[in-house]
Amino acid sequence: MLNLLKSYGIFLIAAVVVVCIHEYPKIFVYKYLEHPIYKKQTKVSLNPKKYIDPFGLICFVFLRVGWQKPFQFNYGRLKDKNKGLLAISLTGILSNLLFLTVLMPVYTNVYYINPELSMFISALMEFNMVMVIVNLLPVPPFDMAKIIQAVNPQTYFRFIQYEKMIQAFFILALAIGFVRRFVVLTYNAFVPNILNMIG
């Protein structure tokens, strides 16, 4: 029971960390790409609570698949609306991939030294992959929906009419374990092989 609670605690902290890794860089990219006349008007928050989706966090802890509450911004204030929206939407995904890459050699060095730390880093790696995969699904309000909006606004506005239906399919796929299985297959296809090469 104690070990189970410890695992849940590790998953909780790891989930908050990867959500921040995903969302914080978007804020800085947005501020950089924002039109100068709006820079003093726009206030952004680095409070993690702003980017934690309660249900997504619970799913991270108990299902090991979850999601964030995306950073809300006015893309009409960007210097180049479509290119800016695309850059911001890709930033979170790339940040998680970069963090996952950085964590791999760290994991190989602590694996035999500290079981709790290695479990935490393992959870961070896994949850980074989760964030990448979930945000590549065309489910509003995840990043892929914004990428579609940036690349082809007309397709996006047709697509967004089915938002509730798409979200319902996502929840169903989550409930029957399809999303989790897809994450595990993707993770196992890449990460163990890379760790073996590093080790």
ZAKEZA-795561 format. One line per field, with one value per atom (N, C-alpha, C): atom name; x, y, z. Coordinates in steps of 0.05 Angstrom, whole numbers, plus 32768, in hexadecimal, padded with zeros to 4 digits. Example, Ala and Ser with C-alpha at 12.3 -4.5 7.8 and 13.67 -1.06 7.14 Angstrom:
2
lodren	N; CA; C; N; CA; C
x	8108; 80F6; 8108; 8101; 8111; 8102
y	7F8E; 7FA6; 7FBE; 7FD3; 7FEB; 8001
z	809C; 809C; 809C; 808E; 808F; 809D
END
This chain:
199
lodren	N; CA; C; N; CA; C; N; CA; C; N; CA; C; N; CA; C; N; CA; C; N; CA; C; N; CA; C; N; CA; C; N; CA; C; N; CA; C; N; CA; C; N; CA; C; N; CA; C; N; CA; C; N; CA; C; N; CA; C; N; CA; C; N; CA; C; N; CA; C; N; CA; C; N; CA; C; N; CA; C; N; CA; C; N; CA; C; N; CA; C; N; CA; C; N; CA; C; N; CA; C; N; CA; C; N; CA; C; N; CA; C; N; CA; C; N; CA; C; N; CA; C; N; CA; C; N; CA; C; N; CA; C; N; CA; C; N; CA; C; N; CA; C; N; CA; C; N; CA; C; N; CA; C; N; CA; C; N; CA; C; N; CA; C; N; CA; C; N; CA; C; N; CA; C; N; CA; C; N; CA; C; N; CA; C; N; CA; C; N; CA; C; N; CA; C; N; CA; C; N; CA; C; N; CA; C; N; CA; C; N; CA; C; N; CA; C; N; CA; C; N; CA; C; N; CA; C; N; CA; C; N; CA; C; N; CA; C; N; CA; C; N; CA; C; N; CA; C; N; CA; C; N; CA; C; N; CA; C; N; CA; C; N; CA; C; N; CA; C; N; CA; C; N; CA; C; N; CA; C; N; CA; C; N; CA; C; N; CA; C; N; CA; C; N; CA; C; N; CA; C; N; CA; C; N; CA; C; N; CA; C; N; CA; C; N; CA; C; N; CA; C; N; CA; C; N; CA; C; N; CA; C; N; CA; C; N; CA; C; N; CA; C; N; CA; C; N; CA; C; N; CA; C; N; CA; C; N; CA; C; N; CA; C; N; CA; C; N; CA; C; N; CA; C; N; CA; C; N; CA; C; N; CA; C; N; CA; C; N; CA; C; N; CA; C; N; CA; C; N; CA; C; N; CA; C; N; CA; C; N; CA; C; N; CA; C; N; CA; C; N; CA; C; N; CA; C; N; CA; C; N; CA; C; N; CA; C; N; CA; C; N; CA; C; N; CA; C; N; CA; C; N; CA; C; N; CA; C; N; CA; C; N; CA; C; N; CA; C; N; CA; C; N; CA; C; N; CA; C; N; CA; C; N; CA; C; N; CA; C; N; CA; C; N; CA; C; N; CA; C; N; CA; C; N; CA; C; N; CA; C; N; CA; C; N; CA; C; N; CA; C; N; CA; C; N; CA; C; N; CA; C; N; CA; C; N; CA; C; N; CA; C; N; CA; C; N; CA; C; N; CA; C; N; CA; C; N; CA; C; N; CA; C; N; CA; C; N; CA; C; N; CA; C; N; CA; C; N; CA; C; N; CA; C; N; CA; C; N; CA; C; N; CA; C; N; CA; C; N; CA; C; N; CA; C; N; CA; C; N; CA; C; N; CA; C; N; CA; C; N; CA; C; N; CA; C; N; CA; C; N; CA; C; N; CA; C; N; CA; C; N; CA; C; N; CA; C; N; CA; C; N; CA; C; N; CA; C; N; CA; C; N; CA; C; N; CA; C; N; CA; C; N; CA; C; N; CA; C; N; CA; C; N; CA; C; N; CA; C; N; CA; C; N; CA; C
x	8011; 8000; 8011; 8026; 8039; 8047; 804F; 805D; 804A; 8031; 801D; 8019; 8017; 8014; 802C; 8044; 805D; 805D; 8053; 8052; 803F; 8028; 8014; 8020; 802F; 803C; 8050; 8060; 8074; 8066; 8051; 8042; 8036; 802C; 8020; 8034; 804B; 8060; 806B; 806F; 8079; 8065; 804B; 8037; 8037; 803A; 803B; 8053; 806A; 8083; 8080; 8076; 8074; 8060; 804B; 8037; 8045; 8054; 8063; 8077; 8085; 8099; 808B; 8072; 8063; 8058; 804E; 8040; 8052; 8065; 8075; 8084; 8091; 809E; 808B; 8072; 805E; 805A; 805B; 8057; 806D; 8086; 809D; 809D; 8096; 8094; 807E; 8067; 8051; 805A; 8068; 8071; 8085; 8095; 80A9; 809C; 8087; 8079; 8063; 805C; 8046; 804E; 803A; 803E; 8047; 805B; 8065; 8050; 803B; 8027; 8017; 8018; 8008; 8019; 8033; 8045; 8040; 803B; 8036; 801A; 8008; 7FEC; 7FE8; 7FF7; 7FF2; 8000; 7FF0; 7FFA; 7FF8; 800E; 800D; 8015; 800E; 8013; 8024; 8037; 8048; 803E; 8027; 801B; 8013; 801F; 8018; 7FFB; 7FEC; 7FCF; 7FC0; 7FCB; 7FBD; 7FBE; 7FD1; 7FD5; 7FCF; 7FC5; 7FBE; 7FA0; 7F9A; 7F7E; 7F79; 7F67; 7F63; 7F5E; 7F4C; 7F46; 7F5F; 7F6D; 7F85; 7F9A; 7F9C; 7FB0; 7FA9; 7F8F; 7F86; 7F8C; 7F88; 7F8E; 7FAC; 7FBC; 7FD9; 7FE0; 7FD5; 7FDC; 7FD3; 7FBA; 7FAE; 7FAE; 7FAF; 7FAF; 7FCA; 7FDA; 7FF4; 7FF1; 7FDA; 7FD5; 7FC5; 7FCE; 7FC0; 7FC6; 7FBE; 7FC1; 7FC1; 7FC6; 7FC9; 7FB1; 7FAF; 7F9C; 7FAD; 7FA8; 7FBA; 7FBB; 7FD2; 7FD6; 7FC3; 7FB3; 7FA0; 7FAD; 7FAB; 7FB6; 7FA6; 7FA9; 7F9B; 7FAD; 7FA8; 7FBB; 7FB8; 7FA3; 7F9F; 7FB4; 7FC2; 7FD6; 7FF2; 7FF4; 800E; 8016; 802F; 8039; 8031; 8034; 802A; 8018; 7FFE; 7FEB; 7FEF; 7FF0; 7FF1; 800C; 8022; 803D; 8041; 8038; 803B; 802B; 8013; 8002; 800F; 801A; 8028; 8041; 8050; 8069; 8062; 804E; 8046; 803B; 802B; 8020; 8035; 804A; 805F; 8072; 8074; 8087; 8084; 806B; 8067; 8070; 8068; 8070; 808E; 809B; 80B8; 80C6; 80BB; 80C6; 80C5; 80AF; 80AD; 80C1; 80C4; 80D7; 80F4; 80FA; 8115; 811A; 8106; 8109; 810C; 80FD; 8100; 811C; 8127; 8142; 8157; 8153; 8166; 8165; 814D; 8149; 8155; 8157; 8161; 817C; 8191; 81AB; 81AB; 819A; 8198; 818D; 8178; 816C; 8180; 8190; 81A4; 81B9; 81BE; 81D2; 81C7; 81AD; 81A2; 8193; 8190; 817F; 8187; 81A2; 81AB; 81B2; 81AF; 81B8; 81A1; 818B; 8175; 815A; 814D; 8135; 811E; 811B; 8106; 810B; 8124; 812B; 8128; 8131; 812E; 8111; 8100; 80E3; 80D7; 80E0; 80D6; 80DF; 80F8; 8101; 80F4; 80EF; 80E1; 80C5; 80B7; 809C; 809D; 80B2; 80B5; 80B8; 80C9; 80CD; 80B3; 80A5; 808C; 8077; 8075; 8060; 8067; 8080; 8088; 807E; 8081; 8078; 8059; 804C; 802F; 8026; 8034; 802D; 8030; 8045; 804A; 8034; 802E; 801A; 7FFE; 7FF6; 7FDB; 7FD8; 7FED; 7FEB; 7FEE; 7FF5; 7FF5; 7FDB; 7FC9; 7FAE; 7F9D; 7F8E; 7F7D; 7F64; 7F69; 7F53; 7F55; 7F41; 7F41; 7F3F; 7F4E; 7F5E; 7F7C; 7F84; 7FA0; 7FAE; 7FC9; 7FD9; 7FD4; 7FCE; 7FCA; 7FB2; 7F9E; 7F87; 7F90; 7FA2; 7FAD; 7FBF; 7FCE; 7FDF; 7FCE; 7FB8; 7FA6; 7F9B; 7F94; 7F8A; 7F9E; 7FB8; 7FCD; 7FD2; 7FD2; 7FD9; 7FC2; 7FAA; 7F93; 7F7A; 7F76; 7F60; 7F44; 7F40; 7F26; 7F20; 7F35; 7F31; 7F2C; 7F3A; 7F36; 7F19; 7F0E; 7EF3; 7EDE; 7EE3; 7ED1; 7ED4; 7EED; 7EF4; 7EE9; 7EEA; 7EE3; 7EC5; 7EB5; 7E98; 7E92; 7EA5; 7EA1; 7EB1; 7EB8; 7EC9; 7EBF; 7EA6; 7E9B; 7E9C; 7E96; 7E97; 7EB4; 7EC7; 7EE3; 7EED; 7EE5; 7EED; 7EE0; 7EC8; 7EBB; 7EC9; 7ED2; 7EE1; 7EFC; 7F08; 7F21; 7F1D; 7F08; 7F03; 7EFC; 7EEE; 7EE8; 7F02; 7F13; 7F2D; 7F3E; 7F3C; 7F4B; 7F3F; 7F24; 7F17; 7F1C; 7F1E; 7F22; 7F40; 7F51; 7F6D; 7F7C; 7F6F; 7F7C; 7F93; 7F8D; 7FA2; 7FBA; 7FB6; 7FCC; 7FDC; 7FCF; 7FDD; 7FEE; 7FE3; 7FF1; 800A; 8008; 801E; 8034; 802C; 803F; 804E; 803F; 804B; 805F; 8058; 806A; 8083; 807E; 8094; 80A8; 809D; 80AE; 80BC; 80B1; 80BE; 80D7; 80D9; 80F0; 8102; 80F6; 8105; 8118; 810F; 8122; 813A; 8136; 814C; 8160; 8156; 8168; 8177; 8169; 8176; 818C; 8187; 819C; 81B4; 81B0; 81C7; 81D7; 81C8; 81D5; 81E5; 81D7; 81E3; 81FA
y	7FE8; 8000; 8019; 8019; 802F; 8034; 801E; 8020; 802B; 8023; 802D; 804B; 8054; 8071; 8080; 8074; 8081; 8083; 806E; 806F; 8085; 8087; 809C; 80B8; 80BB; 80D5; 80DC; 80C8; 80CC; 80D3; 80C5; 80CB; 80E7; 80EF; 8109; 8120; 811D; 8132; 8132; 811A; 8118; 8124; 8120; 812B; 8149; 8155; 8172; 817D; 8170; 8178; 8178; 8162; 8161; 8174; 8179; 818E; 81A9; 81B0; 81C9; 81CA; 81B4; 81B3; 81B7; 81AE; 81B1; 81CD; 81D9; 81F3; 820B; 820B; 8223; 822D; 821C; 8226; 8234; 822B; 8238; 8256; 825B; 8276; 8288; 827F; 828F; 8293; 827E; 8281; 8294; 8293; 82A6; 82C2; 82C7; 82E2; 82EC; 82DA; 82E2; 82E8; 82DA; 82DD; 82F1; 82FB; 830E; 8329; 8336; 8350; 8364; 8375; 8387; 8398; 83A0; 83B2; 83A5; 8389; 837B; 8371; 8373; 8366; 836F; 8389; 8393; 838D; 8388; 8382; 8366; 8353; 8337; 832D; 8322; 8316; 82F8; 82EB; 82CD; 82C3; 82AB; 829F; 8287; 8284; 826C; 825A; 8260; 824F; 8234; 821E; 8203; 81FD; 8208; 8202; 820B; 821F; 8229; 8214; 8201; 81EE; 81D1; 81CE; 81B3; 81AE; 819A; 8191; 817C; 8181; 816E; 8151; 814D; 8132; 8127; 8137; 812E; 8125; 8134; 812E; 8113; 810F; 80F6; 80DF; 80E3; 80CD; 80C7; 80DC; 80D8; 80C5; 80CB; 80BC; 80A0; 809C; 8081; 8071; 807F; 8071; 8074; 8086; 808D; 8097; 80A3; 80B3; 80CB; 80E3; 80FB; 8112; 8129; 8141; 815A; 8170; 818A; 819C; 81B3; 81C8; 81DB; 81DD; 81ED; 820B; 8216; 8233; 8242; 8254; 8263; 827E; 8283; 829C; 82A7; 82C0; 82CD; 82CD; 82BA; 82B8; 82CF; 82DF; 82F7; 830C; 8309; 831C; 8314; 82FE; 82F6; 8306; 8309; 8318; 830A; 82F0; 82E0; 82CA; 82CD; 82BC; 829E; 8296; 8279; 826D; 827B; 8271; 8271; 8286; 8288; 8272; 826D; 8258; 823D; 8238; 821F; 821C; 8231; 8230; 822A; 8237; 8233; 8217; 820D; 81F3; 81DD; 81E1; 81CD; 81CE; 81E6; 81EA; 81D6; 81D2; 81C0; 81A3; 819A; 817F; 817B; 818F; 818E; 8190; 819F; 81A2; 8187; 8178; 815E; 814A; 814B; 8139; 8140; 8159; 8161; 8159; 815D; 8155; 8136; 8127; 810A; 8102; 810F; 8109; 810F; 8125; 812C; 8119; 810E; 80FC; 80E1; 80D8; 80BD; 80B7; 80C7; 80C1; 80C3; 80D5; 80D8; 80BE; 80B3; 809B; 8084; 8081; 806B; 806E; 8086; 808B; 8087; 808A; 8088; 806D; 805D; 8045; 8033; 802E; 801C; 802A; 8044; 8053; 805A; 8063; 806D; 8064; 804F; 8045; 8059; 806A; 807E; 8093; 809C; 80B0; 80A4; 808C; 807F; 807B; 8075; 8072; 808D; 80A2; 80BD; 80C5; 80C0; 80C7; 80B6; 809D; 808B; 8096; 809F; 80AB; 80C4; 80D4; 80ED; 80E6; 80D2; 80CA; 80C0; 80AF; 80A4; 80BA; 80CC; 80E1; 80F5; 80FA; 810B; 80FF; 80E5; 80D7; 80D9; 80D6; 80D9; 80F4; 8109; 8125; 8129; 811D; 811F; 8112; 80F9; 80E9; 80F5; 80FC; 8108; 8122; 8132; 814C; 814A; 8132; 812E; 8122; 811C; 8113; 812C; 812A; 8140; 8144; 8149; 814C; 8168; 8179; 8193; 8190; 81A0; 81B6; 81B0; 8197; 818F; 819C; 819A; 81AA; 81A3; 818A; 8183; 8192; 8197; 81A7; 81C3; 81CF; 81EA; 81E9; 81D3; 81D0; 81CF; 81C1; 81C0; 81DC; 81EA; 8205; 8217; 8214; 8225; 821E; 8205; 81FC; 81FF; 81F8; 81F9; 8202; 821C; 8226; 821B; 8218; 820F; 81F3; 81E1; 81C6; 81C6; 81D8; 81D9; 81E1; 81F5; 81FE; 81E9; 81D9; 81C2; 81AD; 81A8; 8193; 819A; 81B4; 81BC; 81B9; 81B7; 81B3; 8198; 8186; 816B; 8168; 817F; 817F; 816C; 816E; 815E; 8140; 8139; 811D; 8113; 8123; 811B; 8117; 8129; 8126; 810E; 8107; 80EF; 80D6; 80D5; 80BE; 80BC; 80D2; 80D2; 80C6; 80CF; 80C4; 80A6; 809E; 8081; 8072; 807C; 806F; 806D; 8082; 8082; 806D; 806C; 805A; 803C; 8036; 8019; 8012; 8026; 8020; 8023; 802C; 802E; 8042; 8059; 806F; 8065; 8058; 804E; 803A; 8027; 8013; 801F; 8033; 8041; 804F; 805B; 8068; 8054; 803D; 8028; 801D; 8018; 800E; 8021; 803B; 804F; 8052; 8054; 8057; 803F; 8027; 800F; 800C; 8018; 8016; 8027; 803C; 804E; 804F; 8054; 805C; 8045; 802C; 8017; 8014; 8015; 8012; 8029; 8041; 8058; 8055; 804C; 8049; 8034; 801E; 8009; 8014; 8026; 8032; 8044; 8053; 8066; 8056; 8041; 8031; 8020
z	8000; 8000; 8000; 8011; 8012; 7FF8; 7FEB; 7FD1; 7FBC; 7FBD; 7FAA; 7FAD; 7FC6; 7FCB; 7FC2; 7FC6; 7FBD; 7F9F; 7F91; 7F74; 7F6A; 7F77; 7F70; 7F74; 7F8A; 7F90; 7F7A; 7F72; 7F5D; 7F43; 7F3C; 7F23; 7F24; 7F3B; 7F3E; 7F38; 7F45; 7F42; 7F25; 7F1A; 7EFF; 7EEB; 7EF0; 7EDE; 7EDE; 7EF6; 7EF8; 7EEA; 7EED; 7EE0; 7EC1; 7EB6; 7E99; 7E8D; 7E9C; 7E94; 7E92; 7EA6; 7EA6; 7E90; 7E8B; 7E75; 7E5B; 7E59; 7E40; 7E3C; 7E51; 7E4E; 7E52; 7E64; 7E69; 7E50; 7E40; 7E28; 7E15; 7E14; 7E03; 7E0B; 7E25; 7E2F; 7E24; 7E27; 7E1E; 7E00; 7DF1; 7DD4; 7DCC; 7DDA; 7DD5; 7DDA; 7DF0; 7DF7; 7DE2; 7DD8; 7DC4; 7DA9; 7DA2; 7D88; 7D89; 7DA1; 7DA3; 7D97; 7D8B; 7D7F; 7D95; 7D90; 7DA5; 7DB3; 7DA4; 7DB0; 7DC6; 7DC7; 7DDC; 7DF3; 7DF1; 7E04; 7E21; 7E25; 7E40; 7E4A; 7E37; 7E3F; 7E48; 7E3C; 7E41; 7E5B; 7E6C; 7E85; 7E84; 7E8A; 7E8A; 7EA5; 7EAB; 7EC6; 7EC3; 7ED6; 7ED8; 7EEF; 7EF9; 7F0E; 7F02; 7F0B; 7EFF; 7F00; 7F13; 7F15; 7EFC; 7EEE; 7ED6; 7EBF; 7EC1; 7EAB; 7EB3; 7ECB; 7ED4; 7ECF; 7EBF; 7EBC; 7ED1; 7EE4; 7EFA; 7EF1; 7EDE; 7ED4; 7EC6; 7EB6; 7EA9; 7EBD; 7ED3; 7EE8; 7EF5; 7EFC; 7F08; 7EF5; 7EDB; 7EC8; 7EC7; 7EC9; 7ECA; 7EE1; 7EF9; 7F11; 7F10; 7F07; 7F09; 7EEF; 7ED8; 7EBF; 7EB0; 7EBA; 7EAE; 7E91; 7E8C; 7E74; 7E7C; 7E74; 7E7C; 7E69; 7E71; 7E60; 7E71; 7E64; 7E70; 7E6A; 7E77; 7E70; 7E5F; 7E45; 7E34; 7E3C; 7E37; 7E3B; 7E28; 7E34; 7E24; 7E1B; 7E02; 7DF8; 7DE0; 7DDB; 7DC5; 7DAD; 7D9A; 7D84; 7D70; 7D74; 7D64; 7D6A; 7D81; 7D89; 7D7F; 7D71; 7D67; 7D4E; 7D4A; 7D33; 7D19; 7D18; 7D02; 7D0E; 7D0A; 7D18; 7D13; 7CFA; 7CF4; 7CFB; 7CF3; 7CFA; 7D18; 7D25; 7D42; 7D51; 7D48; 7D54; 7D50; 7D38; 7D32; 7D44; 7D47; 7D58; 7D75; 7D7F; 7D9B; 7D9F; 7D8D; 7D8F; 7D8E; 7D7E; 7D7C; 7D94; 7DA1; 7DB6; 7DCD; 7DD6; 7DEC; 7DE6; 7DCE; 7DC6; 7DC4; 7DB8; 7DB5; 7DD0; 7DE3; 7DFE; 7E0C; 7E0A; 7E16; 7E0A; 7DEF; 7DE2; 7DEB; 7DED; 7DF6; 7E12; 7E24; 7E40; 7E42; 7E33; 7E32; 7E2A; 7E16; 7E0C; 7E22; 7E30; 7E45; 7E5D; 7E62; 7E79; 7E75; 7E5C; 7E57; 7E63; 7E5D; 7E69; 7E88; 7E92; 7EAF; 7EBB; 7EAE; 7EB8; 7EB9; 7EA4; 7EA4; 7EBA; 7EC3; 7ED8; 7EF4; 7EF8; 7F13; 7F17; 7F02; 7F03; 7F1A; 7F1E; 7F33; 7F4D; 7F4E; 7F65; 7F78; 7F6D; 7F7D; 7F71; 7F7C; 7F70; 7F6E; 7F83; 7F82; 7F6C; 7F6A; 7F56; 7F3A; 7F37; 7F1C; 7F15; 7F28; 7F23; 7F1B; 7F28; 7F21; 7F05; 7EFE; 7EE4; 7ECE; 7ED5; 7EC2; 7EBD; 7ED3; 7ED0; 7EBF; 7EC3; 7EB3; 7E96; 7E90; 7E74; 7E68; 7E76; 7E6C; 7E68; 7E7B; 7E79; 7E64; 7E5F; 7E48; 7E2E; 7E2B; 7E13; 7E12; 7E29; 7E2A; 7E1F; 7E29; 7E21; 7E03; 7DF8; 7DDB; 7DCB; 7DD3; 7DC4; 7DC6; 7DDF; 7DE3; 7DD4; 7DD4; 7DC6; 7DA8; 7D9E; 7D81; 7D77; 7D8A; 7D82; 7D7A; 7D65; 7D5C; 7D6D; 7D87; 7D9A; 7DA6; 7DA1; 7DAE; 7DCC; 7DDC; 7DD5; 7DD4; 7DCE; 7DCE; 7DB6; 7DB6; 7DA4; 7D86; 7D80; 7D64; 7D58; 7D68; 7D5E; 7D56; 7D67; 7D61; 7D48; 7D45; 7D2E; 7D14; 7D15; 7CFE; 7CF9; 7D0E; 7D0B; 7CFD; 7D05; 7CF9; 7CDC; 7CD6; 7CBB; 7CA7; 7CB1; 7C9F; 7CAF; 7CB2; 7CC2; 7CB9; 7C9F; 7C95; 7C9E; 7C9D; 7CA7; 7CC5; 7CD3; 7CF0; 7CF7; 7CEA; 7CF1; 7CE9; 7CD5; 7CCF; 7CE5; 7CEC; 7D00; 7D1C; 7D23; 7D3E; 7D43; 7D2E; 7D31; 7D3E; 7D3D; 7D49; 7D63; 7D6F; 7D87; 7D9C; 7DA4; 7DBA; 7DB3; 7D9A; 7D92; 7D93; 7D89; 7D8A; 7DA6; 7DB8; 7DD4; 7DE1; 7DD9; 7DE3; 7DDA; 7DC1; 7DB7; 7DC6; 7DCC; 7DDB; 7DF7; 7E05; 7E20; 7E1E; 7E0A; 7E06; 7E02; 7DF0; 7DEB; 7E04; 7E14; 7E2E; 7E41; 7E42; 7E55; 7E4E; 7E35; 7E2D; 7E2C; 7E32; 7E34; 7E19; 7E04; 7DEA; 7DEB; 7DF7; 7DF8; 7E07; 7E1D; 7E2E; 7E1E; 7E11; 7E01; 7DEB; 7DDE; 7DC9; 7DD4; 7DEB; 7DF8; 7DFF; 7E0A; 7E12; 7DF9; 7DE4; 7DCC; 7DC0; 7DC0; 7DB5; 7DC6; 7DE1; 7DF4; 7DF1; 7DF1; 7DF0; 7DD5; 7DC1; 7DA6; 7DA4; 7DB5; 7DB3; 7DCB; 7DE2; 7DFA; 7E03; 7E07; 7E10; 7DFE; 7DE4; 7DD1; 7DD4; 7DD8; 7DDC; 7DF6; 7E0B; 7E25; 7E23; 7E14; 7E10; 7E02; 7DEF; 7DE0; 7DF3; 7E04; 7E16; 7E2C; 7E36; 7E4C; 7E42
END
